[in-house]
Amino acid sequence: MKGLFFCGLCLLSLPAFSENYFPLPSPAASADTHAYKKQSIDQVIEKGDDEELVRLSGQIIKKLKCSTYLFRDKTGEIQIKIENDDIPQKGLLFGSPTIIRGEVMKDPNKPTVVEADKIRYVF
């Protein structure tokens, strides 16, 4: 009887545990992911706004300087700024199909740069 009673207590506490253990995605997180608009590099350079959130598909070609890399798609090339904290565990895989989510940084006196928030490889 003790085992049956103990089991019953576990079942009573299960919904509270599972509710906290498997949280539903928050609307803010979902909206944040969709805020990144898929664009080509030429669209970002020609029409992109400062601080606009974009998603680019292409390849990291080479390192230009400290945390700046050259990124290429079918339409052109752009500089991508990648902080050490944003580099995936695999490192940067030059020439591999890559999706970068980031923020456009426009300065009239400098080339357009995208500051990477998230890097994902597509295999």
URWO-V40716 format. One record per residue. N is the residue number from 1. SS is DSSP state (helix for helix, strand for strand, loop for the rest). Layout:
[[N,SS] [N,SS]]
This chain:
[[1,loop] [2,helix] [3,helix] [4,helix] [5,helix] [6,helix] [7,helix] [8,helix] [9,helix] [10,helix] [11,helix] [12,helix] [13,helix] [14,helix] [15,helix] [16,helix] [17,helix] [18,helix] [19,helix] [20,helix] [21,helix] [22,loop] [23,loop] [24,loop] [25,loop] [26,loop] [27,helix] [28,helix] [29,helix] [30,helix] [31,helix] [32,helix] [33,helix] [34,helix] [35,loop] [36,loop] [37,strand] [38,strand] [39,loop] [40,loop] [41,helix] [42,helix] [43,helix] [44,helix] [45,helix] [46,helix] [47,helix] [48,loop] [49,loop] [50,loop] [51,loop] [52,loop] [53,strand] [54,strand] [55,strand] [56,strand] [57,strand] [58,strand] [59,strand] [60,strand] [61,strand] [62,strand] [63,strand] [64,strand] [65,strand] [66,loop] [67,loop] [68,strand] [69,strand] [70,strand] [71,strand] [72,strand] [73,strand] [74,loop] [75,loop] [76,strand] [77,strand] [78,strand] [79,strand] [80,strand] [81,strand] [82,loop] [83,loop] [84,helix] [85,helix] [86,helix] [87,loop] [88,loop] [89,loop] [90,loop] [91,loop] [92,loop] [93,loop] [94,loop] [95,loop] [96,loop] [97,strand] [98,strand] [99,strand] [100,strand] [101,strand] [102,strand] [103,strand] [104,strand] [105,strand] [106,loop] [107,loop] [108,loop] [109,loop] [110,loop] [111,loop] [112,loop] [113,strand] [114,strand] [115,strand] [116,strand] [117,strand] [118,strand] [119,strand] [120,strand] [121,strand] [122,loop] [123,loop]]
